[in-house]
Amino acid sequence: MELYEYARPALMAGKKILYLHGFASSGATGSVGTLRLLMPECQVIAPDLPVEPSEVMNMLRALVASEKPNLVIGTSMGGMYAEMLYGIDRILVNPAFQLADTILKHNGLGRQDFHNPRADGQMSFLITKGMIESFREVSSHCFEKAPEDSARVYGLFGIHDDLVHTFDLFSQHYPQAIRFDGEHHLNDDAILHSLLPVVQWIDDRQRGVSRRVIVIALGDKIVNHSSGFRKAVEILSQSYDIHIQASVPYNHPSGISDAANRDDRESWGSMGCADIFSWCERELGVPVWNRVTITNHKELLLADYLIDGEPGVNGGCPTDDSPAGFMGTLIEYGSDAFKSWEDIIAYFSRLGGQ
């Protein structure tokens, strides 16, 4: 499929996003074009940031005051600047909070070429030791007001990033630190599958939208014998709030085997809590971040739908041991009606978010 076929016109419709690019880049970066293609009803403002660090924040604060963006997305260097735009919803992608040290580590002194065309036609710029100290001074003001709006800031950190490693630093100040399957620079796949889910959460909150909840119960049938699981999660998460339920051995909550890292996961039930979180992060990605519930009693779940390959286990459906069962709509994966994830996707597509 072509990228435009994944466009989501309703996402951030009628709103403004301010996009802040990374070091040696410009507002003409390919990521901006991708965002405009995927969110055609949203205005994406992407200025060329000044090379001189001391000029950037004054420019950005004036731009925020005049344009009043609903969301700021900053990548790398732009993530460092975005953090300091307090009072606005922000997504920081691989933020370079220690940019001076990063530049020095990667031999960034001297003449550098811009990676993308600039509006002023400049093709290169000079990084001096004085400018390095200016970067250091500007970045020293990061996190000054972090506690005041911590719920409005998300950090996205590529697990394959070989340039910037600020996950731990971000986590000291903000709770919403999310790892994603990607590198330092955003590509179309990372934007589509990791960035847009976070944009959706923010857009829903701004609009006061509460989506119906689908819980997917992890078990051998779904984990070991299903294809298309991740695709289903990505598609369903566009219209529903997707959560994951898993059970653990009560007497061994930390797990009794290394099942999470085995290719042959015959012993799913032996996985511990940490293994389950790691598996969800690796296999299902951003859409289920912070949406994993560990319980041995599915009947206690408060949700609209439960997708379960083994509903007779741990209270998914009424049994002699659990006469109540899950109180919402049960979707039995592997049943005649729902033999595959394609069947489940088709079912919820007909419901249209209901």
N, C-alpha and C positions, 0 to 999 in steps of 0.2 A: 504493500500500500504506500501511496505517496504521503508525505508529511501533512499536506493540507487536508487529507481525509481524516486526520485526528483533530481537526480544529474544533474548538468549543466556544461558539459565539456567545453563550450565556455567561461564560466565566469572566468576571470583572467587567461586565458590560456596562458602558456609560461611566467607567471610572478611569483613573490615571495611575500609571505605574512609572516611577522614576527609577531608571536603571543606571547604576554606576559601574563603569568598566574597571578592568584591572590595569596593572602596571604596563606601560608601553602599548596600550591599546587605545581605543576611541569609541565613540558612540556608534560607529559604523560596524562594530563587531557582529559576527554572524549570529550570536545569541539573541541580539535585539531583533533581527529579522525573523528568527524562529518564534520568538514570543509574539510578535505582531501577526504572524501567520496563524498561530494556534489560538490567539485571543483577538480575533478581528474587530470586536466591538469595544476593545479597550485601547486607550491612547497610551502608548509607551514613549516616554520622554527620555532621550539618551544623549546628554550633552558630552562634549569632549572635556575631560577634566584638565585643568591647568597642570603643567609639569611641576611647577613650584608648589610644594605642599602647603606653605603658609597662605596661599591664595584660595585653596580649595574650599575650606569650610565656610568662609564668608560668601563665596559664590553659591554654595549649596543651600545655605540658610536663606539667602535671598530668593533662590529658585523655589524652594519649598513654600516660602511666604507668598509668592506670586502664583504658582501653579497648583498648590494645595493637593499634592498627590495622595492617593489612598493607600499606597504601598510603595516601599522602597526596596529594591533588590540590588544588592551590591556583591560583586565577585572579587575575591582576592584583595587588592588594594582598595577597590570600591567597597568591599565589605567592611574594611577598617573605617572608612569615612562614614558609611551608612550607620554604623553602630552609634555614632555621636549625634545622629539626627533624632534626638529624643522626642517622644510624644507621637510618633508615627509607627504604624506597623512596618516591620522590617524583616527581610530574609537575608542573612549573611551567608554567602556561599564560599567556603574555604577562605575565611577572612584572614588577611595578612596583618595581624595586630603587631607583629614585630618586623615590619617591612624593612627597616634599616639593616637589621641583621641578615634578613633574607637576601637583600640586594648584595651585600658584601660577600655572603657565602657563595653566591652564584656569579661572582666576578662582574657585578653590574656597574662598576665605576667606568666613567669615560663615555664616549659617544655610543648611543643606542639608537636602533632603528624602531620606528613605530610598526606594530604588527598590522594595523589597519589604517585606512586613509583618514586624515584629519580635515576638519572643515577649513582650517587656516592653510592647508596645503603643506604643512611641515612634514618632513619625512624622517627626521631624526631629532634627537635631543641629547643634551649633555648632563650626565650625573656627576656632580662634584662631591668632595668630602663635606663641604658646607651644606649641600642639599641632603646628604645622608643624615646629618645632625638635625636638619629641619624635619625630615621624616620622623626621626626619633622623638623630637619635641612634640609634634602633632599627635603621634600615637600614644604619648604618655597621658593624654587626656581621655583615652578610651575608658569606659566603665565608670566614669565619674558619677553618672546618674542611673546606673544599671538597675538598682533595686526599685526605682520609681515606676518603671514600665516593663518589668521583666517578662510579663505574659505576652507582650507585643513583639517579642524578638525570637526568631527561629534561627538556628545555625545549622547549615548543611555541610557535611564534611565527607569528601570522597575518600573511600577506603584505599584507593590506589594513588592518592595525592603524594607526589615525591618532592614537592616544593615547600608546602606550608603545613605545619602540624600544630594547630591551635585548639583542637577539640577540648583538651583538659583545661586550658586557660579560659575558654568560653564557658565551660561547665562550672567554673568557680563563680560566675556572675549570673548566668542564665540557665534555667532548667531545661530548655527545649533544644537540646543538642542532638542532632540526628545524623547518623552515618548513612551514606548511600553508595551504591555500586557505581563509582565513577572516579575520574582523575581530577587533577587540579582545574583544568579548563573545562567549562561546560560544553557538552556536545548535545545534539538533538535528542539522543536517547535519555540522557540525564535530565534534560529539561522536561521531556514528556512524562517520564516515569517517576522522577524524584522531586523536581521543583514544582510542577503543576499541582500535585496533591496538596502541598503546603499552601500554595496560592488558593486552592479551593477551600481549605479550612479557614483561612483568613477572610475570604470573600463571604463564606457562610456566616461567620461571626458578625461581620460588618452589616450584613443584611438581616441578621436575626433569624437565619434559616436553621431549622432542626431537622436533620434527615432521619429517615427510618433506619433502624439498626439491624444489620445481619451479623449473626455470630456463626463462625465456622468452627466446628469441633474437630480438633486434630486427633487422628487415630490412625491405626495401621492401614485401613482401607483407603483413606484420603491421601495419606503421606506416601505410602509405598506403591499404591496401585492406581494412581490417577495421573492423567496428563492434562495440561492446560490450567493447572491450579493458579499459577501466578498471573496468567493472562486473565482469568476470571476475576481475581482480586482487583486487578488494575481497571477492568471494565466496570465491575460493580461499584467500585469506590467512587466513580463519577456521579452516581445517583444515590448511593447509600453510604451509611457510616459502617465500615467493615471492622469487626472485632474478631479476635481469635480466642477460642477456649481450649485449654489443655488440662489434662489430669496428670498427677504425679503420684508415685507410690508413697502413701502416708508415712510409712516408717523409714523411707529413704528419699526425702524431698530434694536432696542434692544430686540424686541419680545413682544408679548402681552399675552403670557401664558407660563407655564412651560412644553411646549410640548416635549422638549428634554429628559425629565426624565420620561415621561409617557409611560406605556406599550401600551396604546391605543393612537396612534399618528394620530388621525383623523384630527388634525389641523396642519399639517406640515407647511403650509404657514404662520402660526403665530409664527414660531420660529425666534429668533433673530440671529445676527451674531455669538455671543459667543456660543449660543446653537448649531449652525451648526458646528462650529469648534470642539466643545466637542464631538458631535455625530460622526463626521468623525474620530476623534482620537480613540474613543472607539470602533466603529463598523467596520471601514475599516483599521485602523492601519497604519503602517509606509509607505506603498506604496503611500499614498496620502498626506504625510506630506508636508506642505507648497505648496500644489497644489489645493487649494480651492479658487474659484473665486465667489464673490458675485456680481451678476448683474441681473437686470430685463430685459436685452436685449440680448438674446442668439445670435441674428444675428450679434453681434459685436465680438463674440468669434473667435479667430484665431486658428483653429485646423483642423485636417484631418477628424475626425469622431465625431459625436455627438450621444450618446445613450440617448434617451429621451422617456419617457412613455407618455408625454403630449406635443408633438411638436407644437401643436397649441397655446400653452401658452407662452407668452413672447418672441415671435420671433423665435421659433425653426424651423418653416416652414412658407412659404409665406401665409399671410392672408391679408384681406382688411386693417387691421391696421398696418401690418408689411409686405409690399409687397416683401421685399428682402429675409428674412429668413436666416438661417444658410447656409453658402456658401460651406461647405464641404459635406461629405457623411453622410446622416441622417439614423440612425438605430432606428426604432421605436419599443421600447420594448412593447410586448403585441400584436403586429401585427401578421398576419398569418405567416409571414416569421420568426419572432423572438418572439415566444410565451414564451420562457424561457431563462434563462441565459445559459443553455446548448446549445441552438441554437446559441446564440451570441458567446460563446466560440468556437464552431465548425466553425463558419463563419470566425473569425479572425485567427483560426488555419490554415485554408486553405490559408489565405492571407500571412501567414508567416512573419509578421512584415511590410508588404507593405500597 
